[in-house]
Amino acid sequence: MKKRFTAVLLTAALVLTTMLSLSACGKKGKATVYFLNFKPETASVYESIAKDYEKETGVSVKVVTAAANTYEQTLKSEIAKADAPTIFQINGPIGYASWKNYCADLKNSKLYEYLSDKTLAVTDGEGVYGIPYVVEGYGIIYNDGIMRRYFDLKDRQTTVNGVGEIKNFATLKTVVEDMSKHKRELKIEGVFASTSLAGGEDWRWQTHLLNVPLYYEFRDNTDYNDPTLAGLNSKEIAFLYNERYHDIFDLYLNNSITAKTLLGAKSTEDSMAEFALGKVAMVQNGNWAWSQIRDVSGNVVKKEDIKFLPIYTGVAGEESQGLCIGTENYLAINKNASAEQQEESLAFLDWLFSSKTGKKYVTEKLDYITPFSTFSEDELPNDPLAREVVHYMNDDQLTAVPWVFTAFPGEGFKTAVGAALLEYAQGNRPFGDVVTTVKNRWKSERG
């Protein structure tokens, strides 16, 4: 009897062990998480992240990266499949409006709990449907080595003694125009890099630069506490600060390395190479440009010389203006995925933004400035532009310009504005036509 009881126990133990082993094998290597990545430049990093995550947890993460400028199209295709993404990205309130039927409520997630500023999340009523995972900033990047050379010139015509004294458009204009007169002594071919206006390369002007005057217009709208909400609810815009927009755009054009008539063939890559090779002193772009500068063959700009200035346009009180800081990168969980997939997807994101291994990837490989409380001040990205953004964010005397371009109408609006800017730059249309295009296309697409 004792032998029979022992045999039964051994058999039961064997069955249980086999079941647990099969269960573990079923989990190990099974892609319960599918992350559709937005940024092509981070594709290889996320593949490494997925491998390390599987090593630590046994859970496989499938990473697919959309090609540049094809994310929405790729998401539409992938979301309709049986094996749909469990983690995807939306570009703020407008992106949520398009994908709200797929966005799970994340208000009880650890990721939302980690968010330092809860107002950054995309919300709808009591629900939270998009969580920003990276904060970025943009402005005028400058080469401090060239700037020091300028301020050391004995025959310069300005009374400004350093970049720290440039706090408004008037001062910026005076310095830039005088630098243009001393290009030979400064060993540069232009103060500003090319204003890239080739098709698909004009986003720095029709989106990022246009953000500044429209922010001030939406800020003045007392019906809303938030300028982005004011933009989202504006059926029409007056473009009140169009002259300020005109002034800064002309400053770029008139002090550029490239003739205005040739800008239709210039790309962002061209302008970043011009900066990296020391041919120019300034270029408008964001902290993401560090890798573009660093990786240019023949780069001569020292890491410690890469700095930021705000985009000054001449608006009253801009001396207290900081960089344009915000995000259009929000993580969302596919609510149509199974409960297990949603749970595993959130666990992966929790690991990425709170574990030692994950955070090392975020700061050292992805170079993200994250909005999460899980990162200490010592855990900052290594690149100089990201550190500049953090410096501006921590300056209590400055007010950042939020990214109200997340409230702009669709791509048709931006494309039309870019085309009008090119026509103006080439001398084919007056700037008044740009103003008309901005106002009319906003009204037609939003009305």
Disulfide bonds with the S-S distance in Angstrom:
none
